[in-house]
């Protein structure tokens, strides 16, 4: 019996020393398992109690429980102390940490090439006295076709394959020319506006054709507007958008029901002098259509064609963005590919 009680005392003293010396929670836990765990030294000693006489159990039982309770309390107390110490150390470590501090070397986002080009166009045209006009992307047949001198059953409706929506007579606009009519209907004359915006066509896509792309529409209406105003405006824009005075315009007859006469506008290839892959060895790049506004369109917009005349143009901004930023596949522009977008 004496030996057993000595063993209890030994464990008690050993535990007190070890708990006292423990520097961190991991060491403390190892000590706890070794002494108080299910297979620990105290548990081993408890097994011995089973074989003692009743008298011996009466004396040693309470001692065993007392040692166990005492040590458990000691462990818990030490655990709390170590935990509070570690919190305090962490607080001290981060005391000088400034959450509002500027982090150097962080990654910067950038504006999408469309946005950059749109901002550039807006800056150029507003400096020439133009305003910005906007219109809906979901349109009625009236604004997309009829008011633009393209009545039902007119073959020109097939020139732009249309996305019709489930509401009868409604569609996704196939060009920004719809905004011409909206602007005329506002009734503020004279007019000088541009409309940058998305348009939709049900087309098979390839590297230079998309089902959704950006156009830039221009509309000017005043008394005595002529073709020379149109060409002068386009030439000024061309020099400013490429920041070069050596580029020229070429015009060819073009058919668009809403202008008369209508023209197709090409610009000299900004990348070569004698033909390259961008201009397909022709030295010219197609920009879009333009012309003097057809009298029927002025009438549809509520403007008297006997008094007012105007010009309009509609250029493909997606292809211009491809030219300026050297993008070889139109579909990349709305692919949401971060590696691609990072370059701009
Ligand atoms: C029109 O959309 C006319 N509304 C332009 C216009 C306005 C003419 C005002 C006269 C007066 P067109 O369908 O040619 O025209 O399109 C104009 C430009 O949009 C094209 O030159 C081309 O640069 C671009 N474009 C046409 N289809 C696509 C496509 N699928 N993907 C990318 N760009 C395209």
Boltz pocket constraint, residues with backbone or C-beta under 6 A from the ligand:
constraints:
  - pocket:
      binder: B
      contacts: [[A, 159], [A, 160], [A, 174], [A, 175], [A, 176], [A, 177], [A, 201], [A, 203], [A, 208], [A, 209], [A, 210], [A, 211], [A, 212], [A, 213], [A, 214], [A, 215], [A, 218], [A, 256], [A, 259], [A, 262], [A, 263], [A, 286], [A, 287], [A, 288], [A, 289], [A, 290], [A, 291], [A, 312], [A, 313], [A, 314], [A, 315], [A, 316], [A, 317], [A, 318], [A, 319], [A, 330]]
      max_distance: 6.0
